[in-house]
Amino acid sequence: MKKAILSQEELISFCREMNLIMASSIPIQEGLESVIEGMGNEEAAHALHLSLAHLEEGNQVSESFKQSGLFSPYMLSMLVIGERTGKLDHVMAALADYYEKNRRIAQKVRSGTIYPLVIAAMVLVIVGVMVTKVLPIFEGTFQVIGGELPRSVRQISVVGKILIALLILAFVSSVAAVIIFSVMYRTREGRVRVNQMLKKLPYVENIYRTYQTALFSNSLSLLVSSGYDLHESLEMTSKATDDSEYRGKIEQAIRQLEQGEPLYRVLEEMRIFKGVHSRLVRLSVQTGHIDSVLREVSEKYSAEVEDSIDKLIGVIEPALVGATSLIIGGILITVMLPLMVIMSSIG
């Protein structure tokens, strides 16, 4: 049987619906059954029936949802946190917001990826037509009138063919990279590998780290606000993260807390928060408002990630348009020069 998959929209809708059910007096089993009946995705509905059966046997929500195979380790870890804190409805709302942000970011990344590929394809077609069709016509015209194609035109023809080969290579490589990354990102191991590669890209590295900090802040805020001490909160947050570097920092922070290091110093030495946010978190520890401050910091970092992606796309788009204009303009000038020579010869 085909493996069931929830789309981003379906996952967001599911989390929203479960949040409403858990926040009301409706039993979870009855609410989940209602959600399943309203789903248009038959494979996902069948998978959720497995979860429903486990719920009816008295199992925990996190363990029951795990049986469906529809949900990520991050979501399941957050559900465990919700069960321990008694705030499953809050967790479902937070997950819906999390996946909504992911959807917006994914849309921005897709548009930022597809646009360069479309431009590259257009340039490839235009340059190919000019070099393989237009220039040979001028060469034939010159031969008819007894002339010889100017050296500059012959040179541009050679350069154009080299350019076409490079564009084809770049285009095929880019498409292959997008497909490979998309396939890899469907598994947890693949996501870890992709994340490791992304962290090596200069500008993308900053966006990735900011995004991980937003996730860390959100998880820690939820746990602290539920009454857990920071030691337990950090242990649960460590299990919820897919990033090995962040997990290492969290485990180091746990060891420092066990050795008696002050909380504010432990958070500072993690070097996760930047500038004013680091000072704000330190002050929140001293005033006892760390949960609300972490939630606010998470929102700011999430917004910063979206702004950074917008800026990156804003730089890529005009750069591509400018490069395309220069390439096409250069070829057009080279084509127009022999045309002027032909016209003067006819005159």
N, C-alpha and C positions, 0 to 999 in steps of 0.2 A: 504493500500500500504506500502511496505517496506520502512523504513526511509532511505533517501539518505545519504551516508557518503563518504567523499573524503579521499583517502589514503594520507599518507604524501607526496609521490611522486607526486600525482595528485595536491595536494594543493600547493606544491612548483612550479610545472609547471604552475598552474593557476596564481599565483602571478607574476611569471616571464613574462608570456604572457600579463597580464594586465599592468605591468610596461612598456612594449614596446608600447602597445596601447596608454596609457596615455601620454607617452613621445613623441609620434608622433602626427600628425595632424588628425589621424583617430578618428571619433566620438566614444565615449565610447559605445553607443548602438550598432553601427555597429561592433565594435571590439569584444564586448561580444558575439554577435550573431555568429561571426566567431569562437570564442573559443568554444561555445556550440556545433557547428556543428562538430568540430574536436574531441569531447570527446567520449571515448569509454564506459564511465560509464553512462548508460541510466537513472538511478534514479537521479544522480547528474545533468545531462543535463536537465531533467524535472524540477528539483528544481530551476535551474538557469534561466529557462524560466520565472518563477515567478518574479525573480529579473529584468529580461529584461523588462517585462511588466511594472513594477514600474518605471524603468528608463525612459521608453517611455512616461510615464504620467508626467514626469518632477520632480520626486523625487530625493533626494540626493543619492549618491552612497552608503553611509553607510546604510541608511534606506532601500534601494533597496536590497542590499546584505543580510540584516537581514531577509528579507522575505523568502529566500531560506532555512534557517535553517541549512546551511552547515558550517557556520563560527563561530568561538569562540568569546566570549565577548571581549577578548583581541584584536583580529583582527578588530572587529567592532569599538572598542574604538580608535584604531590606525587610522582607516579610517576617523573617525570624526576629529582627529587631522590633518590628511592630508587635509581634506576639509577646515578646519579653517585656515590652513597655506598656502593653495594653492600649496601643494607639494604632491599630491596624488601619482604621479609617484615615488617619492622618498620613500614614505611610502610603496608602493608595493614592491619596491626593498629591503627595510629594512625587510619587512615581509618575503620575499623569503629567505633572509639570515638567519633570525630568525628561520624559520621552517627547513631550511637545517641544522642548528646547532642542533636543537631539534632532527632531524632524526639521526644525527651522535651520539648524546648522547644516544638516545633511543636504537640504535643498540649496543652500548657499554654496556648499562644496561642489554639488553636482553642476550647478550653473557655472561655477568658476572653472570646472573641468571640461564641460561640454563646449563652452564658448571658444576656448583656444583650439579645440579639435575641429570645430566648424570653420574657424578662420583659416586654420592650416589646410583644411580640405579645399576651401575656396581658392587660396593662394596656389595650391598644387594644381588645380584645374586651370586657372587663368594662365599661370606660367607655362604649363604644359601645352595649352592651345597656342600660345604665342610662339613658343620655341619650335613646336612640331608642325604647326599649320601656317601661321602668319609669316614667319621668317623665310620658309622655303618658297612661298609665293613671291616675295620680293627678290629672292635669289633667281628664280625663274624669269622674272621680269627683266632683271639686269642682263641676263644671258640673251634674252630676245633682242634687247636694244644694243647688244654688243659690248656691254660694260661688265664690270666685275664687282661683285659684292664688296663693299668697303670692309677693310680689315676690322674696324670696330664692331661691325655687325657680326662678322664671323666669330670674333672673340666672345661677344655676348651670347651667341648661339651655344658655344662650348660651355660658357659659364652657366647658362640657363639649364643645360642638360645636367650639369653637376648639381645645380641647385634643386632640380626636380628629384634627383636621386637622394639628396640629403633630406628633402621634405618628405619623401615617401618613407625613408628610414625613420625620421622623427615621428611621423604620423602613425605608422604601424607600431612603433615602440610605445607611444603614448596610449594608444588604444589597448595594446596588450597589457600595459601596466595597470590601467583602469580596471580591466576585466579580472586580472590576477588579484588585485587588492580587494575587489568586490567579493570574489569567491573566498579569499582568505578571511575576510572580516565576518563571515557567517559562523565561524567557530571561535571558541575562546582562545585556543592556541594561536589561531591565525590573527586574532585581534592583538594579542601580545606581540607577535612578530611585526605586524604593521605599525603598531605604536612605537616599537623600538626603532624602526626605520624613520618614522615621522620625527622622532626626537633628534635625529641627526641633521634635519633641514633647518637652517638658521632662523628664518622668520616663523616657520611652522612650529618649531620647537617651543617658542614662547607661547603661542596659542595653545598648544597641547598642555603645557605645564599649568597655564591659567585655568584650563578646563578641568584638569585633575584637582586643582586646588578648590575649585567651586564644588566638585563632588565631595571632597573631603570635608569641607566646611558644612555642607548640607547634612551629611550623615552624622557628623559629630554634634551639630546643633540639635538634631532630632533626639539623639540619645541623652544629651545633657539635660534638655528640657523635660525629658521623661523621668528624671530623677537618678540616672546612673552617674556614678563618679567617673572622673576622666579616665582612670585606669581601665575600667570595664568598657567605656565608650571607645577608647582607642583600640582595644582588642577586637571589638565587633566591627569597627570601621576597617581594620586591617584585613579582615576576612571578606569584606565587601568590595575591595579594590582589586582591579586586574593589573595594576601597574607595579612591577617588581621594585622600582626605585622608591615609590611612595610607601609601599609595604615595608621596605627596609627602614625608611625614616620613622614610620610609626612604631615599628618594633624597637628601634633604638630609643624612642621617646618613652616607651613602656618600661624599658630597663632603667632609664634615668629616674623615672618616677619611683620605681621600686627601691632605688638607691637613696631616695629622700630629696631629690632635686625639686626646687619650687616649680609649681605648675607654669607660671609665666615664663620662667627661664627655659623650661623644656620646650614650650611652643616656639620660643624665639630661636632656639638652637636647631629646630627642625628646618628652619629657613624655607618655609613654605609660603608664608605671607610676605608681601612686599611693602616697603616704605611705610606710609601712614596706616595701612591695614595692620601691620605688625604691631605698631604702637597702640592701635585701637584694641586689638585682641588682648594685649598685655594689660591695658587699663580695665577691660571688661572682666578679666580674671580677678583683679583687685576689688572691683565694685560688685561682683556677683551677677553680672548680666552677660555672661559669655554665650549663652544659648541664643539670645536675640541678636547679639553682635555677629556671631558666626553665620546666622541666617541672612543677615544683611550683607555680610561680606560675600557669601555665596551668590546672592543676587547680583552684586556688583561685578564679580568675576565672570558670571555667566553673560552679563551684558557686554563686558569687555571682550569676551571671546567672539560674540557676534559682530561687534564693531571692528575687531581686528580682521575678521574674514571679509567684511565689507570693504575695508581699506585695501586688503590684498587683491581682491577682485578689481577694485577701482584702479589699482596700479597696472594689473595685467591687461585689462581691456584696452586702455589707450595706447599701451606699449605695442600690443599686437596690431591695432589699427594703424599706428604710425609705421611699424615695420612693413606691413602689407602695402601701405601707400607708397613707401620708398621703393619697394621691389617692383610694384606695378608701374610706378612713375618712371623708374629707370628703364624698364623694358619698352615702355611707350615712347620715350625719347629716342631710344636706339632705333625703334621702328620708324619713327617720323623722319629721322635724318635721311635715310636712304630714299624715303618717299619724296622728300624735297629735292634730292639729287635727280630722281627720275623726272619730276615735273620740270626742273630746269633744263634737263636734256631734251625733253620733248619740245619745250619752248624754243 
